[in-house]
Amino acid sequence: MTSMEACDLQYRVVVTSDATGTDSDEMQEATLTMLRRLWARVLTTDEVLTEISLGGRST
């Protein structure tokens, strides 16, 4: 399932910015910007782990 499909199914989509990759830094940043603007929360792995440890609540 893609992040777009997950969004279409009403899932709250989170993408870990430091656990994904592309062929270039420019493409990585452009992709994360697009995801952030359209349908996903873009967080670092540490931010995701913090939210999990807090029971899913943002700080």
DSSP file (Angstrom, degrees, kcal/mol; ACC not computed):
  #  RESIDUE AA STRUCTURE BP1 BP2  ACC     N-H-->O    O-->H-N    N-H-->O    O-->H-N    TCO  KAPPA ALPHA  PHI   PSI    X-CA   Y-CA   Z-CA
    1    1 A M              0   0    0      0, 0.0     2,-0.2     0, 0.0     0, 0.0   0.000 360.0 360.0 360.0 137.2    0.0    0.0    0.0
    2    2 A T     >  -     0   0    0      1,-0.1     4,-2.3     0, 0.0     5,-0.2  -0.478 360.0-108.7 -89.3 166.6    1.3    3.5   -0.8
    3    3 A S  H  > S+     0   0    0      1,-0.2     4,-2.1     2,-0.2     5,-0.1   0.854 121.1  54.1 -63.4 -33.4    0.9    6.5    1.4
    4    4 A M  H  > S+     0   0    0      2,-0.2     4,-2.4     1,-0.2    -1,-0.2   0.919 108.3  47.9 -66.8 -43.4   -1.6    7.9   -1.0
    5    5 A E  H  > S+     0   0    0      2,-0.2     4,-1.5     1,-0.2    -2,-0.2   0.907 110.6  52.4 -62.7 -41.0   -3.7    4.7   -0.9
    6    6 A A  H  <>S+     0   0    0     -4,-2.3     5,-2.6     1,-0.2    -2,-0.2   0.911 109.6  48.9 -61.3 -42.5   -3.5    4.8    2.9
    7    7 A C  H ><5S+     0   0    0     -4,-2.1     3,-2.1     1,-0.2    -1,-0.2   0.916 107.6  54.3 -62.6 -43.9   -4.8    8.4    2.9
    8    8 A D  H 3<5S+     0   0    0     -4,-2.4    -1,-0.2     1,-0.3    -2,-0.2   0.810 106.2  53.3 -59.7 -29.9   -7.6    7.5    0.6
    9    9 A L  T 3<5S-     0   0    0     -4,-1.5    -1,-0.3    -3,-0.2    -2,-0.2   0.269 123.6-107.4 -89.6  11.2   -8.6    4.8    3.1
   10   10 A Q  T < 5 +     0   0    0     -3,-2.1    -3,-0.2     1,-0.2     2,-0.2   0.668  69.0 148.0  73.2  19.8   -8.7    7.4    5.9
   11   11 A Y      < -     0   0    0     -5,-2.6     2,-0.8    -6,-0.2    -1,-0.2  -0.561  55.5-117.3 -76.8 149.9   -5.5    6.3    7.6
   12   12 A R        -     0   0    0     -2,-0.2     2,-0.4    28,-0.0    28,-0.1  -0.827  37.7-146.1 -86.6 111.7   -3.4    8.9    9.3
   13   13 A V  E     -a   40   0A   0     -2,-0.8    28,-2.9    26,-0.5     2,-0.4  -0.655  20.4-177.7 -91.2 130.5   -0.2    8.7    7.3
   14   14 A V  E     -a   41   0A   0     -2,-0.4     2,-0.5    26,-0.2    28,-0.2  -0.996   5.5-166.6-125.0 130.7    3.2    9.3    8.9
   15   15 A V  E     -a   42   0A   0     26,-2.9    28,-2.2    -2,-0.4     2,-0.8  -0.967  18.8-135.1-116.4 130.3    6.4    9.2    6.9
   16   16 A T  E >   -a   43   0A   0     -2,-0.5     3,-1.4    26,-0.2    28,-0.2  -0.762  12.0-158.9 -87.9 114.5    9.8    9.0    8.6
   17   17 A S  G >  S+     0   0    0     26,-2.6     3,-0.5    -2,-0.8    27,-0.2   0.789  89.6  45.7 -65.8 -29.4   12.0   11.5    6.9
   18   18 A D  G 3  S+     0   0    0     25,-0.4    -1,-0.3     1,-0.2    26,-0.1   0.284 108.5  56.7 -99.6  11.4   15.3    9.9    8.1
   19   19 A A  G <  S+     0   0    0     -3,-1.4     2,-0.3     2,-0.0    -1,-0.2   0.055  98.2  69.5-125.8  23.2   14.2    6.3    7.3
   20   20 A T    <   -     0   0    0     -3,-0.5     2,-0.3    -5,-0.1     8,-0.0  -0.879  60.8-173.4-131.1 164.9   13.5    6.9    3.6
   21   21 A G        -     0   0    0     -2,-0.3     2,-0.2     6,-0.0     4,-0.1  -0.998  13.7-174.9-159.3 160.6   15.7    7.6    0.6
   22   22 A T        -     0   0    0     -2,-0.3     3,-0.0     2,-0.1     6,-0.0  -0.760  50.2 -86.0-139.6-174.2   16.0    8.4   -3.0
   23   23 A D  S    S+     0   0    0     -2,-0.2     2,-0.3     1,-0.1     3,-0.1   0.715 108.5  24.7 -73.3 -20.6   18.8    8.8   -5.6
   24   24 A S  S  > S-     0   0    0      1,-0.1     4,-2.1     0, 0.0     5,-0.1  -0.987  71.3-124.2-145.5 154.0   19.4   12.4   -4.6
   25   25 A D  H  > S+     0   0    0     -2,-0.3     4,-2.5     1,-0.2     5,-0.2   0.862 113.0  56.0 -61.9 -36.6   19.0   14.8   -1.7
   26   26 A E  H  > S+     0   0    0      1,-0.2     4,-2.3     2,-0.2    -1,-0.2   0.918 108.7  45.6 -64.3 -43.7   17.0   17.2   -3.9
   27   27 A M  H  > S+     0   0    0      2,-0.2     4,-2.6     1,-0.2     5,-0.2   0.888 111.4  53.9 -66.5 -39.0   14.5   14.5   -4.8
   28   28 A Q  H  X S+     0   0    0     -4,-2.1     4,-2.5     2,-0.2     5,-0.2   0.949 111.7  43.6 -58.8 -50.3   14.2   13.4   -1.2
   29   29 A E  H  X S+     0   0    0     -4,-2.5     4,-2.3     1,-0.2    -2,-0.2   0.893 113.8  50.7 -65.7 -40.1   13.4   16.9    0.0
   30   30 A A  H  X S+     0   0    0     -4,-2.3     4,-2.2    -5,-0.2    -1,-0.2   0.908 111.9  47.8 -63.9 -41.6   10.9   17.5   -2.9
   31   31 A T  H  X S+     0   0    0     -4,-2.6     4,-2.7     2,-0.2    -2,-0.2   0.930 112.3  47.9 -65.9 -45.5    9.2   14.2   -2.2
   32   32 A L  H  X S+     0   0    0     -4,-2.5     4,-2.6     1,-0.2    -1,-0.2   0.885 111.1  51.9 -63.4 -38.1    8.9   14.9    1.6
   33   33 A T  H  X S+     0   0    0     -4,-2.3     4,-2.3    -5,-0.2    -1,-0.2   0.925 111.0  47.5 -63.2 -44.3    7.6   18.4    0.8
   34   34 A M  H  X S+     0   0    0     -4,-2.2     4,-2.1     2,-0.2     5,-0.3   0.930 113.3  47.5 -62.7 -45.9    4.9   17.0   -1.5
   35   35 A L  H  X>S+     0   0    0     -4,-2.7     5,-2.6     1,-0.2     4,-2.2   0.925 112.0  50.5 -60.6 -44.4    3.9   14.4    1.1
   36   36 A R  H  <5S+     0   0    0     -4,-2.6    -1,-0.2     1,-0.2    -2,-0.2   0.901 114.0  44.4 -60.6 -43.1    3.8   16.9    3.9
   37   37 A R  H  <5S+     0   0    0     -4,-2.3    -1,-0.2    -5,-0.2    -2,-0.2   0.822 122.7  33.8 -72.9 -31.9    1.6   19.3    1.8
   38   38 A L  H  <5S-     0   0    0     -4,-2.1    -2,-0.2    -5,-0.2    -3,-0.2   0.898 132.1 -29.7 -98.5 -45.4   -0.8   16.7    0.5
   39   39 A W  T  <5S+     0   0    0     -4,-2.2   -26,-0.5    -5,-0.3     2,-0.4   0.464  99.3  76.4-160.0   6.8   -1.5   13.9    2.9
   40   40 A A  E   < -a   13   0A   0     -5,-2.6     2,-0.5    -6,-0.2   -26,-0.2  -0.943  59.9-129.5-132.9 149.9    1.2   12.9    5.4
   41   41 A R  E     -a   14   0A   0    -28,-2.9   -26,-2.9    -2,-0.4     2,-0.6  -0.835  28.9-151.0 -85.1 132.3    2.8   14.0    8.6
   42   42 A V  E     +a   15   0A   0     -2,-0.5     2,-0.3   -28,-0.2   -26,-0.2  -0.935  28.2 159.4-110.8 114.9    6.6   13.9    8.0
   43   43 A L  E     -a   16   0A   0    -28,-2.2   -26,-2.6    -2,-0.6   -25,-0.4  -0.861  39.9-108.1-129.8 161.0    8.5   13.2   11.2
   44   44 A T     >  -     0   0    0     -2,-0.3     4,-2.1   -28,-0.2     5,-0.2  -0.450  38.1-107.3 -79.9 165.1   12.0   12.0   12.2
   45   45 A T  H  > S+     0   0    0      1,-0.2     4,-2.7     2,-0.2     5,-0.2   0.909 122.1  53.6 -58.9 -42.7   12.4    8.5   13.6
   46   46 A D  H  > S+     0   0    0      1,-0.2     4,-2.2     2,-0.2    -1,-0.2   0.891 107.5  50.8 -60.3 -40.0   13.1   10.0   17.0
   47   47 A E  H  > S+     0   0    0      2,-0.2     4,-2.2     1,-0.2    -1,-0.2   0.899 110.9  48.5 -64.7 -40.5    9.8   12.1   16.8
   48   48 A V  H  X S+     0   0    0     -4,-2.1     4,-2.4     2,-0.2    -2,-0.2   0.933 111.6  49.2 -64.4 -45.7    7.8    8.9   16.0
   49   49 A L  H  X S+     0   0    0     -4,-2.7     4,-2.4     1,-0.2    -2,-0.2   0.879 109.8  52.1 -62.8 -37.8    9.4    7.0   18.8
   50   50 A T  H  X S+     0   0    0     -4,-2.2     4,-1.4     2,-0.2    -1,-0.2   0.933 110.1  48.2 -62.7 -45.8    8.6    9.8   21.2
   51   51 A E  H  <>S+     0   0    0     -4,-2.2     5,-3.7     1,-0.2     6,-0.5   0.894 111.1  50.9 -62.7 -39.4    5.0    9.9   20.2
   52   52 A I  H ><5S+     0   0    0     -4,-2.4     3,-1.8     1,-0.2    -1,-0.2   0.929 108.5  51.4 -62.8 -44.4    4.8    6.1   20.6
   53   53 A S  H 3<5S+     0   0    0     -4,-2.4    -1,-0.2     1,-0.3    -2,-0.2   0.762 108.8  52.4 -65.7 -23.3    6.2    6.3   24.1
   54   54 A L  T ><5S-     0   0    0     -4,-1.4     3,-0.5    -3,-0.2    -1,-0.3   0.263 125.7-101.7 -93.0  10.8    3.6    8.9   24.9
   55   55 A G  T < 5S-     0   0    0     -3,-1.8    -3,-0.2     1,-0.2    -2,-0.1   0.779  77.4 -52.1  75.8  26.7    0.8    6.7   23.7
   56   56 A G  T 3 <S+     0   0    0     -5,-3.7     2,-0.4     1,-0.3    -1,-0.2   0.459 102.8 133.2  90.0   1.1    0.4    8.5   20.4
   57   57 A R    <   -     0   0    0     -6,-0.5    -1,-0.3    -3,-0.5    -3,-0.2  -0.729  53.7-128.3 -89.6 132.3    0.1   12.0   21.9
   58   58 A S              0   0    0     -2,-0.4    -1,-0.0     1,-0.1   -11,-0.0  -0.399 360.0 360.0 -71.6 152.6    2.1   14.7   20.4
   59   59 A T              0   0    0     -2,-0.1    -1,-0.1     0, 0.0    -2,-0.0   0.442 360.0 360.0 -87.5 360.0    4.3   16.9   22.6
